[in-house]
Amino acid sequence: MSKIKCKVEECKHNKDCLCDAAEIEVRSSGTLKVCRPDETACETFTQCE
């Protein structure tokens, strides 16, 4: 997988600001037309233990 930057410190897939998940899923966060990053959501997020 390509290098995917991650700034979510609470996600267990975040390793040195890069996502180490085998695959990711990103969707819109409810808006009909996405225009900004905050209108998206990473469905792969898993909270650190």
TAPE-V963277 format. One record per backbone hydrogen bond with DSSP energy under -1.0 kcal/mol. CO is the residue of the C=O (numbers start at 1). NH is the residue of the N-H. Records with the same first field share a line. If there is no record, write none. Layout:
# TAPE-V963277
CO = NH / NH
This chain:
# TAPE-V963277
4 = 19
7 = 9
8 = 11
10 = 48
11 = 14
13 = 20
17 = 6
18 = 15
25 = 43
27 = 41
36 = 39
37 = 40
39 = 29
41 = 27
46 = 12
